[in-house]
């Protein structure tokens, strides 16, 4: 059904990298959330009044907060789709992350309010009124919210949107919350025990946990996170597919929204090759990256001396030493500076972020192994942390 709605309401729905298409997906998800949640809120409110159930009333106001969340998502997508301007040269895509953060805050607030009202219900317990109409409404609500979870999750994964994924998690939380209310009413119907307040407390804890998860996932892209391994592999394959490029390192990706990022990298080339031809190749790679990923790309050219047998031998010795310590280590930008008393081996060492050996210990171990090979060789190492 989701695919059918996409085809009906979104022109060129398969082109999810286009900002306008993404905005339409967000608009569809937001409008569906507003309409459905307002209807559920009204129905549950009257059912809660009839049954005198605080958990059902709280669930109705939770739907109202979901409608507010959908409005935030809708406005967020509209603002994120605005083109770049003088004050924001990289566009407004990060507003989508901010809208996801606001939705998370709304979830936390509703969880707190439900917990507070549930404590009041436990302290001052009141008998609820069983109603078949309320049971039917709750079942319809559960099925509706379950559909919204799958619908929003489909949109979120299709366009890689944290805001929509947060809305999907919120819908799943509502589904569990309403199921708990239903269980509470059934327990009262068949046992006579009023566990309304306790059920509300359990639901509140679940909503608070969902809010914590969504706020964590929303903050991550705002604070900055490493690029996906698959994307790094694709970029590396594209760069190395060009003649004259013998290596790549120092890839950095700056995220300005789900469809907007900038990247920079260092491309290794042979120092003996024609610099003008290499420059033309670098320009071509930048354009290809820009076309494929819709990004701005800046490539720094690193000339590597490959025709000197002494340097090649020393490079291989260092590479073997590094591999003997840990195969996850690697190096780049290797060069030798020979003086009258000693020779400096200068290179960048790529170290995993969670490496279990300190930088100082690692450098000392490499230097000791280099001394075993030649007492006149000294290492000058710059540490690069690998986050991928």
Residue frames relative to the residue before (quaternion, step in Angstrom):
aa qw qx qy qz dx dy dz
X 1.0000 0.0000 0.0000 0.0000 0.00 0.00 0.00
X 0.6106 0.5673 -0.3477 0.4295 3.57 1.02 -0.78
X 0.6583 0.5105 -0.3087 0.4591 3.57 0.90 -0.95
X 0.6307 0.5338 -0.3331 0.4543 3.59 1.01 -0.78
X 0.6565 0.4978 -0.3101 0.4744 3.61 0.95 -0.86
X 0.6204 0.5397 -0.3452 0.4524 3.59 1.02 -0.75
X 0.6777 0.4964 -0.2895 0.4587 3.58 0.92 -0.93
X 0.6716 0.5100 -0.2995 0.4464 3.59 1.02 -0.79
X 0.8186 0.3130 -0.1257 0.4649 3.57 0.75 -1.09
X 0.7595 0.3357 -0.1905 0.5236 3.63 1.17 -0.37
X 0.2827 -0.7557 0.5720 0.1477 3.53 -0.55 1.19
X 0.8237 0.0798 -0.1115 0.5502 3.58 -0.96 0.93
X 0.1055 0.8663 -0.4826 0.0744 3.57 1.03 0.87
X 0.6174 0.5646 -0.3520 0.4196 3.62 1.16 -0.41
X 0.6372 0.5325 -0.3245 0.4529 3.60 1.20 -0.46
X 0.0056 0.8727 -0.4874 0.0301 3.58 0.60 1.18
X 0.5807 0.5698 -0.3923 0.4292 3.62 1.22 -0.10
X 0.5725 0.5845 -0.3769 0.4342 3.59 1.26 -0.27
X 0.5098 -0.6863 0.4312 0.2883 3.57 -0.81 1.06
X 0.6558 0.5166 -0.3170 0.4500 3.59 0.99 -0.78
X 0.6356 0.5152 -0.3238 0.4751 3.58 1.05 -0.76
X 0.6346 0.5232 -0.3247 0.4670 3.59 0.99 -0.85
X 0.6402 0.5311 -0.3234 0.4512 3.57 0.99 -0.84
X 0.6501 0.5113 -0.3160 0.4649 3.59 1.02 -0.77
X 0.6093 0.5325 -0.3458 0.4750 3.58 1.07 -0.71
X 0.6722 0.4996 -0.2889 0.4638 3.57 0.93 -0.94
X 0.6376 0.5267 -0.3163 0.4649 3.57 1.06 -0.81
X 0.6456 0.5198 -0.3146 0.4627 3.57 0.98 -0.87
X 0.6751 0.4887 -0.2908 0.4699 3.58 0.89 -0.92
X 0.6679 0.5115 -0.2980 0.4511 3.57 0.97 -0.86
X 0.6733 0.4917 -0.2981 0.4649 3.59 0.89 -0.91
X 0.6350 0.5190 -0.3306 0.4670 3.59 1.00 -0.81
X 0.6584 0.5185 -0.3027 0.4540 3.58 0.98 -0.84
X 0.6546 0.5169 -0.3158 0.4523 3.58 0.96 -0.87
X 0.6964 0.4865 -0.2818 0.4460 3.58 0.77 -1.06
X 0.7097 0.4658 -0.2727 0.4528 3.58 0.75 -1.04
X 0.6942 0.4853 -0.2944 0.4425 3.60 0.86 -0.89
X 0.6219 0.5206 -0.3506 0.4684 3.62 1.02 -0.65
X 0.6500 0.5087 -0.3172 0.4671 3.58 0.96 -0.84
X 0.6693 0.4928 -0.3013 0.4673 3.61 0.90 -0.89
X 0.6187 0.5537 -0.3391 0.4423 3.57 1.04 -0.78
X 0.6776 0.4941 -0.2943 0.4584 3.59 0.86 -0.96
X 0.6783 0.4970 -0.2955 0.4533 3.57 0.88 -0.98
X 0.6970 0.4733 -0.2791 0.4607 3.59 0.89 -0.95
X 0.5953 0.5747 -0.3685 0.4238 3.58 1.07 -0.68
X 0.6991 0.4499 -0.2778 0.4814 3.59 0.83 -0.94
X 0.6235 0.5215 -0.3424 0.4712 3.59 1.09 -0.67
X 0.6438 0.5224 -0.3140 0.4627 3.57 1.04 -0.73
X 0.6275 0.5235 -0.3272 0.4745 3.59 1.06 -0.76
X 0.6669 0.5146 -0.2990 0.4484 3.57 0.94 -0.95
X 0.7711 0.3672 -0.1862 0.4858 3.58 0.90 -0.96
X 0.3410 -0.7562 0.4872 0.2730 3.62 1.28 -0.18
X 0.4024 0.7176 -0.4641 0.3283 3.58 1.08 0.80
X 0.3565 -0.7473 0.5207 0.2083 3.58 -0.60 1.14
X 0.6430 0.5231 -0.3367 0.4468 3.59 1.03 -0.72
X 0.6504 0.4987 -0.3186 0.4762 3.60 1.07 -0.70
X 0.6298 0.5131 -0.3308 0.4803 3.58 1.04 -0.75
X 0.6447 0.5143 -0.3153 0.4695 3.56 0.98 -0.88
X 0.6415 0.5229 -0.3209 0.4604 3.57 1.04 -0.79
X 0.6298 0.5293 -0.3420 0.4541 3.60 1.07 -0.67
X 0.6737 0.4682 -0.2954 0.4895 3.59 1.00 -0.81
X 0.5643 0.5719 -0.3817 0.4569 3.56 1.21 -0.47
X 0.6336 0.5125 -0.3221 0.4818 3.58 1.06 -0.73
X 0.6151 0.5361 -0.3448 0.4641 3.57 1.09 -0.68
X 0.6450 0.5013 -0.3160 0.4825 3.57 1.03 -0.77
X 0.6135 0.5406 -0.3458 0.4602 3.58 1.12 -0.66
X 0.6184 0.5279 -0.3393 0.4731 3.57 1.06 -0.72
X 0.6299 0.5181 -0.3203 0.4818 3.57 1.08 -0.80
X 0.6344 0.5280 -0.3222 0.4636 3.57 1.01 -0.83
X 0.6494 0.5132 -0.3136 0.4654 3.57 1.00 -0.81
X 0.6166 0.5244 -0.3420 0.4773 3.59 1.09 -0.70
X 0.6376 0.5218 -0.3212 0.4669 3.59 0.96 -0.87
X 0.6533 0.5109 -0.3079 0.4662 3.58 0.95 -0.91
X 0.6558 0.5231 -0.3044 0.4513 3.58 0.94 -0.94
X 0.6814 0.4693 -0.2826 0.4854 3.58 0.87 -0.96
X 0.6277 0.5571 -0.3279 0.4337 3.57 1.03 -0.83
X 0.6698 0.4868 -0.2992 0.4743 3.57 0.95 -0.85
X 0.6262 0.5360 -0.3387 0.4537 3.58 1.02 -0.78
X 0.7003 0.4620 -0.2670 0.4741 3.58 0.91 -0.94
X 0.6453 0.5281 -0.3218 0.4485 3.60 1.04 -0.78
X 0.6672 0.5182 -0.2967 0.4453 3.57 1.16 -0.58
X 0.4581 0.6815 -0.4590 0.3392 3.60 1.24 -0.06
X 0.4869 -0.6713 0.4644 0.3108 3.62 -0.97 0.75
X 0.6656 -0.4890 0.3784 0.4179 3.57 -1.30 0.23
X 0.0729 -0.7794 0.6200 0.0524 3.55 -1.19 0.59
X 0.7663 -0.3790 0.2507 0.4542 3.56 -1.30 -0.05
X 0.7103 0.4466 -0.2531 0.4816 3.59 0.99 -0.84
X 0.7791 0.1936 -0.0932 0.5889 3.59 1.18 -0.58
X 0.1143 -0.8608 0.4931 0.0522 3.61 0.41 1.23
X 0.7144 0.4132 -0.2588 0.5019 3.61 1.20 -0.33
X 0.6507 -0.5419 0.3088 0.4331 3.57 1.21 0.47
X 0.5117 -0.6534 0.4877 0.2707 3.54 -1.39 -0.12
X 0.2605 0.8349 -0.4602 0.1527 3.58 1.27 0.34
X 0.6370 0.5565 -0.3441 0.4077 3.60 1.04 -0.67
X 0.4805 0.6509 -0.4488 0.3796 3.60 1.24 -0.20
X 0.5817 0.5836 -0.3707 0.4284 3.59 1.13 -0.61
X 0.6476 0.4998 -0.3133 0.4823 3.58 1.04 -0.76
X 0.6405 0.5238 -0.3239 0.4589 3.57 1.04 -0.79
X 0.6372 0.5171 -0.3329 0.4645 3.60 1.01 -0.77
X 0.6224 0.5224 -0.3395 0.4737 3.60 1.06 -0.70
X 0.6321 0.5268 -0.3223 0.4681 3.58 1.07 -0.74
X 0.6542 0.5085 -0.3111 0.4655 3.60 0.99 -0.82
X 0.6152 0.5298 -0.3411 0.4738 3.59 1.04 -0.76
X 0.6421 0.5301 -0.3185 0.4531 3.59 0.99 -0.84
X 0.6473 0.5159 -0.3167 0.4632 3.59 1.01 -0.81
X 0.6232 0.5292 -0.3338 0.4692 3.59 1.04 -0.78
X 0.6335 0.5289 -0.3282 0.4595 3.60 0.98 -0.84
X 0.6623 0.5044 -0.3039 0.4632 3.60 0.91 -0.90
X 0.6487 0.5243 -0.3184 0.4505 3.59 0.97 -0.85
X 0.6776 0.4830 -0.2975 0.4681 3.58 0.91 -0.87
X 0.6119 0.5423 -0.3428 0.4626 3.57 1.09 -0.65
X 0.6488 0.5143 -0.3065 0.4696 3.56 1.02 -0.84
X 0.6706 0.5032 -0.3006 0.4547 3.59 0.89 -0.93
X 0.6553 0.5025 -0.3141 0.4684 3.58 1.00 -0.81
X 0.6312 0.5250 -0.3335 0.4634 3.59 1.02 -0.74
X 0.6529 0.5199 -0.3132 0.4532 3.58 0.96 -0.86
X 0.6937 0.4632 -0.2822 0.4739 3.60 0.87 -0.94
X 0.6201 0.5430 -0.3432 0.4503 3.60 1.10 -0.62
X 0.6219 0.5242 -0.3370 0.4743 3.59 1.02 -0.75
X 0.6389 0.5191 -0.3230 0.4669 3.58 0.99 -0.84
X 0.6575 0.5126 -0.3075 0.4586 3.58 1.00 -0.82
X 0.6375 0.5200 -0.3279 0.4644 3.60 1.06 -0.73
X 0.6743 0.4956 -0.2890 0.4650 3.58 0.96 -0.90
X 0.7903 0.1554 -0.0595 0.5897 3.57 0.96 -0.92
X 0.0951 -0.8490 0.5194 0.0223 3.56 0.46 1.28
X 0.0529 -0.7805 0.6229 0.0078 3.53 -1.03 0.92
X 0.5158 -0.6551 0.4582 0.3080 3.55 -1.02 0.77
X 0.2867 -0.7404 0.5809 0.1792 3.56 -0.97 0.89
X 0.4009 -0.7042 0.5381 0.2322 3.55 -1.25 0.45
X 0.3434 -0.7519 0.5263 0.1994 3.57 -0.60 1.15
X 0.0418 0.7934 -0.6043 0.0603 3.56 -0.98 0.87
X 0.4647 -0.6800 0.4955 0.2760 3.57 -0.88 0.95
X 0.5981 0.5651 -0.3538 0.4447 3.55 1.12 -0.70
X 0.6516 0.5160 -0.3094 0.4620 3.58 0.97 -0.87
X 0.6276 0.5381 -0.3267 0.4581 3.58 1.03 -0.81
X 0.6607 0.5024 -0.3025 0.4686 3.58 0.92 -0.94
X 0.6445 0.5262 -0.3163 0.4557 3.59 0.97 -0.88
X 0.6599 0.5118 -0.3042 0.4583 3.57 0.95 -0.89
X 0.6495 0.5107 -0.3199 0.4637 3.61 0.96 -0.81
X 0.6416 0.5103 -0.3163 0.4775 3.58 0.99 -0.87
X 0.6460 0.5301 -0.3116 0.4523 3.57 0.99 -0.88
X 0.6439 0.5253 -0.3213 0.4542 3.60 0.94 -0.87
X 0.6826 0.4829 -0.2894 0.4659 3.57 0.87 -0.95
X 0.6428 0.5259 -0.3203 0.4556 3.58 1.02 -0.82
X 0.6863 0.4829 -0.2799 0.4664 3.57 0.90 -0.95
X 0.6084 0.5422 -0.3474 0.4639 3.57 1.11 -0.65
X 0.6386 0.5052 -0.3200 0.4844 3.58 1.05 -0.78
X 0.6514 0.5174 -0.3200 0.4533 3.59 0.96 -0.83
X 0.6008 0.5539 -0.3583 0.4516 3.58 1.08 -0.70
X 0.7028 0.4504 -0.2750 0.4771 3.59 0.79 -0.99
X 0.6346 0.5388 -0.3267 0.4476 3.60 1.03 -0.78
X 0.7029 0.4492 -0.2683 0.4819 3.59 0.83 -0.98
X 0.6299 0.5267 -0.3455 0.4544 3.58 1.00 -0.74
X 0.6252 0.5369 -0.3290 0.4611 3.57 1.05 -0.78
X 0.6605 0.4873 -0.3048 0.4831 3.58 0.94 -0.89
X 0.6623 0.5339 -0.3086 0.4256 3.58 0.89 -0.99
X 0.6936 0.4525 -0.2763 0.4877 3.57 0.93 -0.84
X 0.6233 0.5606 -0.3410 0.4254 3.58 1.05 -0.75
X 0.8058 0.2336 -0.1134 0.5322 3.59 0.88 -0.91
X 0.4097 -0.7353 0.4550 0.2906 3.60 1.31 0.19
X 0.3483 0.7506 -0.4749 0.2996 3.56 0.78 1.10
X 0.3715 -0.7321 0.5318 0.2081 3.57 -0.69 1.12
X 0.6122 0.5641 -0.3515 0.4283 3.60 1.07 -0.70
X 0.6982 0.4495 -0.2714 0.4867 3.59 0.90 -0.90
X 0.6216 0.5281 -0.3418 0.4668 3.59 1.04 -0.71
X 0.6203 0.5245 -0.3365 0.4764 3.59 1.09 -0.72
X 0.6391 0.5145 -0.3206 0.4734 3.58 1.04 -0.78
X 0.6272 0.5349 -0.3328 0.4580 3.59 1.06 -0.74
X 0.6577 0.4974 -0.3068 0.4753 3.58 0.95 -0.86
X 0.6220 0.5374 -0.3333 0.4617 3.55 1.08 -0.74
X 0.6452 0.5176 -0.3153 0.4653 3.58 1.03 -0.81
X 0.6393 0.5100 -0.3236 0.4758 3.57 1.03 -0.76
X 0.6274 0.5330 -0.3259 0.4648 3.57 1.06 -0.77
X 0.6454 0.5127 -0.3116 0.4728 3.56 1.03 -0.80
X 0.6155 0.5543 -0.3387 0.4462 3.56 1.06 -0.79
X 0.6744 0.4780 -0.2820 0.4871 3.57 0.95 -0.93
X 0.6386 0.5393 -0.3251 0.4423 3.58 0.99 -0.87
X 0.6856 0.4699 -0.2854 0.4772 3.58 0.89 -0.92
X 0.6108 0.5424 -0.3465 0.4611 3.58 1.07 -0.69
X 0.6428 0.5184 -0.3168 0.4666 3.57 1.04 -0.79
X 0.6285 0.5233 -0.3283 0.4726 3.59 1.02 -0.79
X 0.6332 0.5324 -0.3164 0.4642 3.57 1.00 -0.86
X 0.6502 0.5136 -0.3104 0.4659 3.58 0.97 -0.89
X 0.6393 0.5413 -0.3185 0.4437 3.56 1.01 -0.82
X 0.6741 0.4853 -0.2956 0.4718 3.57 0.97 -0.84
X 0.6551 0.5067 -0.3137 0.4644 3.58 1.04 -0.77
X 0.6132 0.5378 -0.3405 0.4677 3.58 1.08 -0.73
X 0.6542 0.5003 -0.3060 0.4776 3.59 0.99 -0.84
X 0.6456 0.5460 -0.3225 0.4254 3.57 0.99 -0.87
X 0.8046 0.3259 -0.1498 0.4733 3.59 0.82 -0.98
X 0.7681 0.3249 -0.2032 0.5131 3.64 1.17 -0.31
X 0.4234 -0.7142 0.4565 0.3199 3.56 1.18 -0.52
X 0.5633 0.5853 -0.3960 0.4282 3.58 1.29 -0.02
X 0.2802 -0.7543 0.5735 0.1538 3.56 -0.92 0.97
X 0.0159 0.8135 -0.5778 0.0645 3.57 -0.26 1.28
X 0.2090 0.8342 -0.4879 0.1499 3.56 1.28 0.44
X 0.6961 0.4809 -0.2772 0.4555 3.59 0.83 -0.99
X 0.6625 0.5045 -0.3047 0.4623 3.58 0.98 -0.84
X 0.6212 0.5242 -0.3300 0.4801 3.56 1.06 -0.78
X 0.6491 0.5224 -0.3107 0.4573 3.57 0.95 -0.88
X 0.6387 0.5319 -0.3191 0.4553 3.58 1.07 -0.80
X 0.6443 0.5133 -0.3136 0.4723 3.59 0.99 -0.84
X 0.6490 0.5157 -0.3053 0.4686 3.55 0.98 -0.91
X 0.6341 0.5392 -0.3274 0.4472 3.59 0.97 -0.85
X 0.6446 0.5142 -0.3208 0.4661 3.59 0.96 -0.85
X 0.6487 0.5127 -0.3182 0.4638 3.57 0.98 -0.82
X 0.6593 0.5034 -0.3094 0.4650 3.60 0.94 -0.87
X 0.6460 0.5173 -0.3209 0.4606 3.59 0.98 -0.82
X 0.6448 0.5098 -0.3200 0.4712 3.58 1.02 -0.77
X 0.6310 0.5213 -0.3230 0.4752 3.57 1.03 -0.80
X 0.6436 0.5245 -0.3117 0.4622 3.57 1.01 -0.83
X 0.6314 0.5277 -0.3249 0.4662 3.56 1.03 -0.80
X 0.6627 0.5099 -0.3078 0.4540 3.59 0.92 -0.89
X 0.7000 0.4724 -0.2802 0.4564 3.57 0.86 -0.95
X 0.6490 0.4999 -0.3330 0.4669 3.61 1.00 -0.70
X 0.6137 0.5348 -0.3402 0.4707 3.59 1.12 -0.65
X 0.6944 0.4673 -0.2763 0.4724 3.58 0.89 -0.93
X 0.6431 0.5232 -0.3228 0.4565 3.60 1.13 -0.61
X 0.6724 0.5111 -0.2996 0.4437 3.58 1.00 -0.79
X 0.5777 0.6489 -0.3715 0.3274 3.57 1.03 -0.79
X 0.7256 0.4003 -0.2801 0.4845 3.67 0.72 -0.87
X 0.6016 0.5510 -0.3660 0.4477 3.61 1.15 -0.47
X 0.6987 0.4550 -0.2632 0.4852 3.57 0.99 -0.84
X 0.5327 -0.6001 0.4226 0.4214 3.57 1.15 -0.59
X 0.0577 0.7968 -0.5959 0.0815 3.54 -0.82 1.02
X 0.6025 -0.5783 0.3909 0.3869 3.60 -1.14 0.49
X 0.5583 -0.5987 0.4430 0.3656 3.59 -1.14 0.53
X 0.5968 -0.5683 0.4267 0.3725 3.55 -1.22 0.48
X 0.5903 -0.6087 0.4092 0.3371 3.56 -1.04 0.86
X 0.6330 0.5438 -0.3298 0.4414 3.58 1.01 -0.81
X 0.6584 0.5042 -0.3053 0.4681 3.59 0.97 -0.88
X 0.6329 0.5277 -0.3287 0.4615 3.59 0.97 -0.84
X 0.6575 0.5145 -0.3051 0.4581 3.59 0.95 -0.88
X 0.6503 0.5171 -0.3138 0.4595 3.57 1.00 -0.83
X 0.6599 0.5015 -0.3043 0.4695 3.58 0.94 -0.88
X 0.6592 0.5107 -0.3109 0.4561 3.58 0.92 -0.89
X 0.6479 0.5157 -0.3193 0.4609 3.59 0.98 -0.84
X 0.6498 0.5131 -0.3199 0.4606 3.60 0.98 -0.81
X 0.6747 0.5011 -0.3013 0.4505 3.59 0.87 -0.94
X 0.7343 0.4403 -0.2419 0.4566 3.58 0.81 -1.01
X 0.5521 0.6175 -0.3993 0.3930 3.61 1.22 -0.21
X 0.6344 0.5390 -0.3312 0.4443 3.61 1.21 -0.29
X 0.5223 -0.6475 0.4664 0.3007 3.54 -0.99 0.89
X 0.7522 0.3617 -0.2903 0.4680 3.54 -0.96 0.93
X 0.6532 0.4592 -0.3147 0.5133 3.60 1.24 -0.33
X 0.1107 -0.8374 0.5348 0.0241 3.60 -0.55 1.14
X 0.8145 0.0151 -0.0117 0.5799 3.60 1.22 -0.09
X 0.1323 -0.7788 0.6085 0.0758 3.56 -1.28 0.33
X 0.1245 0.7823 -0.6044 0.0848 3.58 -1.06 0.74
X 0.7879 0.3510 -0.2494 0.4402 3.55 -1.42 -0.01
X 0.2061 0.7730 -0.5632 0.2069 3.56 0.87 1.00
X 0.0023 -0.7828 0.6209 -0.0404 3.57 -0.82 1.06
X 0.0810 -0.7945 0.6016 0.0173 3.58 -0.88 0.99
X 0.1497 -0.7732 0.6137 0.0558 3.55 -0.81 1.09
X 0.2414 -0.8031 0.5364 0.0951 3.55 -0.58 1.21
X 0.0537 -0.7974 0.6011 0.0057 3.57 -0.84 1.06
X 0.7754 -0.1399 0.0743 0.6113 3.56 1.24 0.51
X 0.7025 -0.4957 0.3064 0.4086 3.59 -1.22 0.36
X 0.7811 0.2863 -0.1655 0.5297 3.61 1.08 -0.57
X 0.7194 0.4049 -0.2307 0.5151 3.59 1.22 0.16
X 0.2481 0.7541 -0.5881 0.1545 3.57 -0.76 1.04
X 0.2932 -0.7090 0.6106 0.1965 3.52 -1.34 0.33
X 0.0677 -0.8008 0.5935 0.0435 3.55 -1.06 0.70
X 0.0659 -0.7536 0.6512 0.0605 3.50 -1.28 0.55
X 0.0470 0.7939 -0.6043 0.0476 3.55 -1.13 0.65
X 0.3846 -0.6781 0.5729 0.2532 3.51 -1.37 0.26
X 0.1463 -0.7801 0.6049 0.0642 3.56 -0.83 1.02
X 0.3020 -0.7634 0.5484 0.1592 3.57 -0.76 1.07
X 0.0221 -0.7863 0.6169 -0.0284 3.56 -0.97 0.97
X 0.5692 -0.5764 0.4498 0.3760 3.57 -1.24 0.34
X 0.4875 -0.6884 0.4584 0.2798 3.57 -0.86 0.99
X 0.6656 0.5242 -0.2969 0.4405 3.58 1.17 -0.57
X 0.5664 0.6123 -0.3907 0.3894 3.63 1.20 -0.27
X 0.6397 -0.5366 0.4001 0.3779 3.54 -1.32 0.40
X 0.4073 -0.7585 0.4543 0.2287 3.58 -0.52 1.20
X 0.6358 0.5307 -0.3389 0.4464 3.62 1.05 -0.67
X 0.6501 0.4975 -0.3114 0.4826 3.59 1.02 -0.78
X 0.6396 0.5217 -0.3194 0.4655 3.57 1.04 -0.80
X 0.6364 0.5297 -0.3239 0.4577 3.57 1.01 -0.82
X 0.6383 0.5163 -0.3193 0.4733 3.57 1.04 -0.77
X 0.6350 0.5225 -0.3226 0.4687 3.60 1.05 -0.76
X 0.6368 0.5286 -0.3187 0.4622 3.58 1.00 -0.87
X 0.6406 0.5176 -0.3204 0.4681 3.59 0.96 -0.85
X 0.6492 0.5247 -0.3135 0.4526 3.56 0.99 -0.87
X 0.6465 0.5135 -0.3177 0.4663 3.61 0.97 -0.86
X 0.6341 0.5326 -0.3321 0.4516 3.61 0.96 -0.84
X 0.6695 0.4921 -0.3007 0.4682 3.59 0.95 -0.84
X 0.6429 0.5222 -0.3255 0.4562 3.59 1.00 -0.78
X 0.6408 0.5126 -0.3175 0.4751 3.57 1.00 -0.83
X 0.6469 0.5288 -0.3101 0.4535 3.54 0.99 -0.90
X 0.6810 0.4939 -0.2846 0.4596 3.58 0.94 -0.91
X 0.7115 0.4751 -0.2698 0.4419 3.59 0.85 -0.97
X 0.8223 0.2593 -0.1068 0.4951 3.59 0.85 -0.95
X 0.4197 -0.7234 0.4612 0.2965 3.59 1.24 -0.03
X 0.5174 0.6474 -0.3945 0.3970 3.57 1.14 0.66
X 0.4353 -0.6069 0.5674 0.3466 3.54 -1.37 -0.03
X 0.0890 -0.8185 0.5675 0.0058 3.59 -0.77 1.03
X 0.0533 -0.7661 0.6404 0.0104 3.54 -1.02 0.90
X 0.0746 -0.8138 0.5763 -0.0048 3.58 -0.69 1.13
X 0.2284 -0.7496 0.6107 0.1141 3.53 -0.90 1.04
X 0.3080 -0.7677 0.5395 0.1570 3.57 -0.88 0.98
X 0.1201 -0.7946 0.5945 0.0286 3.57 -0.74 1.16
X 0.2346 -0.7790 0.5626 0.1469 3.63 -0.49 1.13
X 0.1300 -0.7901 0.5982 0.0324 3.55 -0.89 1.03
X 0.3572 -0.7279 0.5448 0.2139 3.57 -0.84 0.99
X 0.0417 -0.8393 0.5410 -0.0354 3.57 -0.51 1.20
X 0.6556 0.5433 -0.3056 0.4262 3.62 1.23 -0.22
X 0.5953 0.5566 -0.3635 0.4513 3.60 1.27 -0.04
X 0.3884 -0.7618 0.4701 0.2186 3.58 -0.48 1.20
X 0.6260 0.5395 -0.3421 0.4472 3.59 1.03 -0.74
X 0.6710 0.4844 -0.2904 0.4804 3.59 0.92 -0.94
X 0.6437 0.5276 -0.3246 0.4493 3.60 0.96 -0.87
X 0.6583 0.5052 -0.3111 0.4632 3.57 0.99 -0.86
X 0.6641 0.4986 -0.3023 0.4680 3.59 0.92 -0.93
X 0.6279 0.5368 -0.3335 0.4542 3.59 1.02 -0.79
X 0.6710 0.4952 -0.2965 0.4654 3.57 0.95 -0.88
X 0.6197 0.5390 -0.3377 0.4598 3.58 1.04 -0.76
X 0.6710 0.4865 -0.2944 0.4758 3.58 0.90 -0.93
X 0.6389 0.5287 -0.3272 0.4529 3.59 0.98 -0.84
X 0.6568 0.5036 -0.3064 0.4703 3.59 1.00 -0.82
X 0.6329 0.5292 -0.3272 0.4608 3.59 1.02 -0.80
X 0.6587 0.5081 -0.3031 0.4648 3.57 0.93 -0.93
X 0.6699 0.5014 -0.2969 0.4600 3.59 0.93 -0.91
X 0.6336 0.5373 -0.3365 0.4433 3.60 1.10 -0.66
X 0.6358 0.5078 -0.3271 0.4806 3.59 1.19 -0.48
X 0.7454 -0.2351 0.1811 0.5969 3.58 0.93 -0.95
X 0.4488 -0.7207 0.4627 0.2552 3.57 -0.78 1.02
X 0.5880 0.5772 -0.3752 0.4246 3.61 1.22 -0.23
X 0.5849 0.5719 -0.3663 0.4435 3.58 1.26 -0.29
X 0.0385 0.7768 -0.6282 0.0192 3.55 -1.18 0.62
X 0.2283 -0.7760 0.5717 0.1372 3.56 -1.25 0.27
X 0.0323 -0.7725 0.6325 0.0463 3.54 -1.33 0.28
X 0.7783 0.3248 -0.2632 0.4685 3.58 -1.35 0.19
X 0.2181 0.7967 -0.5326 0.1845 3.60 0.90 0.90
X 0.1541 0.7664 -0.6144 0.1063 3.55 -0.99 0.89
X 0.3004 -0.7448 0.5728 0.1640 3.55 -1.28 0.47
X 0.0878 -0.7570 0.6454 0.0516 3.54 -1.07 0.82
X 0.1542 -0.8276 0.5383 0.0398 3.58 -0.34 1.29
X 0.0762 -0.7955 0.6011 0.0075 3.57 -0.93 1.01
X 0.7101 -0.4686 0.3039 0.4286 3.60 -1.25 0.04
X 0.7712 0.3458 -0.1862 0.5009 3.62 1.08 -0.61
X 0.8103 -0.0302 0.0485 0.5833 3.62 1.08 -0.63
X 0.3505 -0.7129 0.5673 0.2171 3.53 -1.35 0.18
X 0.2825 -0.7544 0.5718 0.1552 3.57 -0.91 0.96
X 0.1742 -0.7390 0.6425 0.1035 3.54 -0.97 0.93
X 0.0767 -0.8323 0.5482 -0.0296 3.55 -0.30 1.31
X 0.2527 0.7574 -0.5738 0.1823 3.58 -0.81 0.98
X 0.4390 -0.6401 0.5585 0.2927 3.53 -1.40 0.25
X 0.2066 -0.7796 0.5837 0.0945 3.57 -0.92 0.95
X 0.2420 -0.7731 0.5734 0.1222 3.58 -0.70 1.11
X 0.0426 -0.8171 0.5721 -0.0573 3.56 -0.56 1.27
X 0.4983 -0.6403 0.4820 0.3307 3.64 -0.90 0.81
X 0.5931 -0.6136 0.3916 0.3441 3.55 -1.04 0.82
X 0.7664 0.3406 -0.1823 0.5132 3.59 1.00 -0.80
X 0.2205 0.8058 -0.5213 0.1741 3.60 1.15 0.60
X 0.4222 -0.7595 0.4478 0.2108 3.57 -0.89 1.00
X 0.6466 0.4463 -0.3285 0.5243 3.62 1.28 0.12
X 0.4723 -0.6810 0.4744 0.2967 3.59 -0.86 0.91
X 0.6497 -0.5278 0.3746 0.3987 3.57 -1.21 0.49
X 0.6595 0.5185 -0.3111 0.4466 3.58 0.93 -0.92
X 0.6650 0.4946 -0.3014 0.4714 3.60 0.93 -0.88
X 0.6457 0.5300 -0.3167 0.4492 3.57 1.00 -0.85
X 0.6625 0.5007 -0.3031 0.4674 3.59 0.91 -0.93
X 0.6494 0.5201 -0.3121 0.4586 3.57 0.99 -0.86
X 0.6594 0.5127 -0.3105 0.4537 3.58 0.96 -0.85
X 0.6453 0.5110 -0.3166 0.4715 3.59 1.00 -0.83
X 0.6597 0.5125 -0.3132 0.4518 3.58 0.92 -0.91
X 0.6389 0.5233 -0.3320 0.4559 3.60 0.95 -0.79
X 0.6739 0.4822 -0.2977 0.4740 3.59 0.94 -0.83
X 0.6154 0.5288 -0.3428 0.4735 3.60 1.12 -0.64
X 0.6344 0.5270 -0.3250 0.4628 3.61 1.01 -0.80
X 0.6132 0.5468 -0.3485 0.4512 3.58 1.07 -0.67
X 0.6742 0.4722 -0.2822 0.4928 3.55 1.16 -0.63
X 0.7789 -0.1424 0.1352 0.5955 3.61 0.89 -0.95
X 0.4084 -0.7470 0.4770 0.2183 3.59 -0.65 1.15
X 0.6667 0.5153 -0.3026 0.4453 3.60 1.19 -0.41
X 0.6011 0.5569 -0.3574 0.4481 3.58 1.30 -0.05
X 0.0451 -0.7713 0.6348 -0.0017 3.57 -0.92 1.04
X 0.3226 -0.7577 0.5360 0.1858 3.55 -0.97 0.85
X 0.0961 -0.7348 0.6688 0.0592 3.53 -1.18 0.78
X 0.0159 0.8590 -0.5024 0.0970 3.54 -0.04 1.37
X 0.1690 -0.7312 0.6516 0.1103 3.52 -1.12 0.82
X 0.3313 -0.7615 0.5292 0.1740 3.58 -0.82 1.03
X 0.0934 -0.7543 0.6484 0.0431 3.54 -0.97 1.00
X 0.2814 -0.7600 0.5614 0.1675 3.60 -0.72 1.04
X 0.2518 -0.7697 0.5743 0.1197 3.53 -0.86 1.04
X 0.1689 -0.8242 0.5373 0.0593 3.60 -0.48 1.21
X 0.6043 0.5797 -0.3542 0.4162 3.59 1.27 -0.24
